[in-house]
Amino acid sequence: MIQLRLALRECKKEWPKHIPMVLQMACILFLTIVSVSTVIYRFSYFLPFANYWKHDGFVFYADTVQMYEEDFYQEMTGVTDVALSYRYTGL
């Protein structure tokens, strides 16, 4: 109890010195909240693709095969899901 009284007495005597410290702590709290919010927001871009990146898979590239995507998927055996399909038609 004595320490609390001494702390309050010092705060009353030295209150101008404590204002910058309180402002600094408020700024640090604000910047921490903004930083964490930004990281969590950006992490939401990763979550839809996380299950594809955690499993084994392969990338198929064929520049000479002229095949429609549906025919290509029917020809492949053991493929249960297609994460990304991209067709490059040239310049």
C-alpha positions as CSV (number, residue, x, y, z in Angstrom):
1,M,0.0,0.0,0.0
2,I,2.9,2.3,0.8
3,Q,4.4,1.7,-2.7
4,L,1.1,2.6,-4.3
5,R,1.0,5.9,-2.4
6,L,4.5,6.7,-3.4
7,A,3.9,5.9,-7.0
8,L,0.8,8.1,-7.1
9,R,2.7,11.0,-5.4
10,E,5.5,10.7,-8.0
11,C,2.9,10.7,-10.8
12,K,1.4,13.9,-9.4
13,K,4.8,15.6,-9.1
14,E,6.2,14.5,-12.4
15,W,3.1,14.4,-14.6
16,P,4.6,16.5,-17.5
17,K,7.4,13.9,-17.9
18,H,4.8,11.1,-18.2
19,I,2.8,12.5,-21.0
20,P,5.4,11.8,-23.8
21,M,5.8,8.3,-22.4
22,V,2.1,7.6,-22.4
23,L,1.9,9.0,-26.0
24,Q,4.7,6.7,-27.1
25,M,3.1,3.7,-25.6
26,A,-0.2,4.6,-27.3
27,C,1.6,4.9,-30.6
28,I,3.3,1.6,-30.2
29,L,0.0,-0.1,-29.3
30,F,-1.6,1.4,-32.4
31,L,1.2,0.3,-34.7
32,T,1.2,-3.2,-33.2
33,I,-2.6,-3.5,-33.8
34,V,-2.2,-2.2,-37.4
35,S,0.7,-4.6,-38.1
36,V,-1.0,-7.7,-36.8
37,S,-4.2,-6.8,-38.7
38,T,-2.3,-6.4,-41.9
39,V,-0.5,-9.8,-41.5
40,I,-3.8,-11.5,-40.7
41,Y,-5.5,-9.9,-43.7
42,R,-2.7,-11.0,-46.1
43,F,-2.7,-14.5,-44.6
44,S,-6.3,-14.8,-45.7
45,Y,-5.0,-14.9,-49.3
46,F,-3.0,-18.0,-48.5
47,L,-5.8,-20.1,-46.8
48,P,-7.8,-21.1,-49.9
49,F,-4.7,-22.6,-51.5
50,A,-3.2,-24.1,-48.3
51,N,-4.7,-27.6,-48.9
52,Y,-3.1,-27.8,-52.4
53,W,0.3,-26.8,-51.2
54,K,0.3,-29.3,-48.4
55,H,-0.3,-32.3,-50.6
56,D,1.8,-34.0,-53.2
57,G,1.1,-33.1,-56.8
58,F,2.7,-32.4,-60.2
59,V,2.9,-29.8,-62.9
60,F,2.3,-30.9,-66.5
61,Y,3.6,-28.7,-69.3
62,A,3.1,-29.7,-73.0
63,D,3.8,-27.1,-75.6
64,T,3.1,-29.3,-78.6
65,V,0.0,-31.1,-77.5
66,Q,-3.2,-29.6,-79.0
67,M,-5.8,-31.1,-76.6
68,Y,-8.8,-29.6,-74.9
69,E,-8.6,-29.5,-71.2
70,E,-11.6,-31.9,-70.7
71,D,-9.9,-34.5,-72.9
72,F,-6.7,-34.0,-71.1
73,Y,-8.2,-34.6,-67.7
74,Q,-10.0,-37.7,-68.9
75,E,-6.8,-39.2,-70.2
76,M,-5.0,-38.8,-66.9
77,T,-5.6,-41.5,-64.4
78,G,-5.5,-41.0,-60.7
79,V,-6.2,-37.3,-60.8
80,T,-8.9,-36.4,-58.3
81,D,-8.6,-32.6,-58.3
82,V,-7.2,-29.9,-60.5
83,A,-5.9,-26.8,-58.6
84,L,-5.0,-24.6,-61.6
85,S,-5.4,-24.9,-65.3
86,Y,-3.8,-22.4,-67.6
87,R,-3.6,-22.4,-71.4
88,Y,-1.0,-20.3,-73.2
89,T,-1.9,-19.7,-76.8
90,G,1.2,-17.8,-77.8
91,L,1.7,-14.2,-78.8
